Structures are given as C-alpha cells and as structure tokens.
C-alpha cells in the first residue's frame, strides 16, 4: 500500500487507494497519503495552495467526498495511532494547507496535546527531517501543539536539524525561522549561529528587508554570533551599497548592530548625509526613520565618541519613544509595576517618584526618584525641571549628560522593573533593546536599580515589597 500511494500520479488515484481498501490501510499509511496529496497539489498549475481559504487546488480537494472519507478515517482512528503517525499526520496536514479549524487538525492537535508527556525526541524531530515547504513551516509554527512545546523538544530538535538542512532552505524559510526565534526570545546559540552562517554565505544575494529579518534575532537576544568578526564587516559592505534603496531596513539593521555595540562608521556617514535625510523626509515612513536616526545619533554620542563624521541635524531630532512600549502595555496586567508602585506610594509618597517618565533620547523609565547625599528621597517637585528631564529639543550631547549631573551631591535613580518578557526565554540575559537602554541611562548619569521578576515573584504582601 505504501508503494502504491507513493507511485500515484493524481489526487484521485491516492484517494481511491486509501478509501477503497480500508482493510489494507494502517495508521502509517494516512500521513503518507496526506504528504502525497500535498506534493501532487504543488505540481498542479494555478494559484498556490491556500491555507483553508477554499481557493486553489487545496480548496478543490476539500470538496471531494473521498477526501472527507480519508479525514473521517483519521479522526475515527487517531486515538489508536502511534505517536510517530500522529505527529506525521499533523505535519502532513500543515503541508497540505488544511485550515487550523478543520475537524482533522483539531482532533490531531487534541490527541497530540494529550500525549505531550509521552512524546520522545524522534516524534518531534521527524517533523524537520525532510522540511522543504515554507507554508508547512508557517503552519507548524502557528500550531498550538508546537507553541506549547516550543521551549523543550521542539527547539532542541530544530537546533539539531537546522544546521544540517540550512543550505537547502530558501531565504523566506530562514527568515520565518528567524522571526519565530525572535518573537519567542529563544536564545539558542545553534539556531542563531546557523542563521548567521546563512547570512554570511548568501547576504550579497538578499535584499535589505530580508537581511533585516535575519539580523534582528541577534540584537533581540543580545547575542553576538560566533562568526561576527566576518559577518559584521560583510553586512557593512552590503549596507553601503543598498542603504539608499531601503532606508527603513537600513536603519533597522543599524539599530540591531548598535544594540550589539557594533558601530559601522562608513554606513553612518551615509545615513547622516544630507542626501539620505532628504530622501527619507519625503517618504511615507519619515517619522519612524527620524525616531531611529535620533536614537542612533544619541548612541553615537554616548558610545562611539571617536566618530567624527556627519551627525543628525538637530531640527530632525525627536524622541524615539513617547510612551511605554507596546509589549509593556499589552502585558501590563502581568507586570510587577503595579506592586512596586503601591509599595513606593506607601514608602515615600506619590510626590517622591514618577512612573513611566520618558527621558531623552526617548527611553521610558519605570520609576524615577531623586535622592540627596543623606539618603532622603526628595519630592520631584523640588527638583529643577531641566535636571529632571532634559528637553527633547536640545542636542543629545554633553548638555544631556551635564543636565543629569547638575546637582552633583544628589542622585537621580531609575528603578527598572524587569518583567519576564524583558529577558530571553529561561535566561537572566536582558533582550538587546532593554540592555542598550540601560547602558545609555547609566552613561547619561542615572543610577539604575534593577528589580528582576525572579525576585519580585518571591515577595509576599505589600509590606515585604
């Protein structure tokens, strides 16, 4: 039966073999049939397979009675399938483009979820053994099964599989993996180094937008890949050639490199040049590029003091962020900031701290306090406004640093509530943007007091807080 299915030349032939010979079909034959259907559909002319949109070849298959009979057979028997067949059916369904809400996918995911504790390494690693389909990978990443299991067998298996298969993957697929790794803050060196090696080998053939997606996981995870001494100079050379064609992607890539404390001087000459600025200001994404350039300019002042090229014209400088980050807002109900705020209110009074204060060059601080030489927390109303928050219109130069340190006998303190999403998964390493923010606030003269969630979750009651 396995050979008959694999040698089938049409969708109808596959369906006939499976549905007309139920006594000869075992659990292992169902994923083979689904895989074969996916291969045959990919070969058919017409629009690409849609994932459950009812259009194209996949939509036509869904309407056939024989296909419904095949799905029903899997639904009815999957409780008796071995683990390998269950996972393989789920992968094949994703590759075929079946919608996540279809009864077949729902039953397979429910069955898989109930067996998570019994899955072994082979059960999950086989998903990647012959991966070549971008849409399948995308469907797998959105599957609830793999979402729940991503930190353990899934990522461990992927880390073992990816280095061996990377050369055969398309840039789109690698970018999809990079997006997944970055989104879930997965600081897995084998995955990140494989992405870096892929970028080193193919970087010159990629457009800036794809490079941006591949570079982002390094800064997100605050991780310098093992080949950075080769990769970073190559990225600089590529950016020099492509900077003007994709301004937004260029400044995004630069931001990633800055977060890793790498400052490409020749590219900075380009992005701060009048020609680049004029080109950006006439584009629809002018404001966001101005925000990035403003933060890059501040970073140059604070961390790349030997730079002597052009700088951002002061009239174009804006705050990078004007309020709390979107992720922080979305996760507010899971944050420990409310606990800390109430503790501060009872400890020092509302007039002695500011919450969510934005400090130039645009960093949102969780809590800001002013303490004098004797250790007394002063009401912020008594602190000169120029010292408490330097004006956004002033150049991000020594005036920032001097205004922060204006009262040398006193201390400006930032309490930083580092919630779970500020760290890489299962790690005490801050994500790159948070780490750069902390570096810059210290260089501006602020004293940072870190309040990690691992300590705050141990607190019992407001008095202890």
Secondary structure, DSSP 4 states (H G I P E B T S, - for coil): -HHHHHT--SHHHHHHHHHS-GGG--HHHHHHHHHHHHHHHHHSSSSPPPSSSS-HHHHHHHT-HHHHHHHHHHHHHGGGS-HHHHHHHHHHHHHHT--TTSHHHHHHHHHHHHTGGG--HHHHHGGGTT---HHHHHHHHT-HHHHHHIIIIIHHHHHHHHHHHGGGS-HHHHHHHHHHHHHTT---HHHHHHHHHHHHHHGGGS-HHHHHHHHHHHHHTT---TTHHHHHHHHHHHHHHHTTT-HHHHHHHHHHHHHTT---HHHHHHHTSHHHHHHHHTSTTHHHHHHHHHHHHHHHHHH-TT--S----GGG---S-SSS-HHHHHTGGG-SHHHHHHHHHHHH-GGG-EEEEEETTTEEEEEEEEE-TTSPEEPGGGS-HHHHS--TTS-SSHHHHHHHTSSTTSEEEEEEEE-GGGB-TTSSPBPHHHHHHHHHHHHTTPEEEEEEHHHHTT--HHHH-
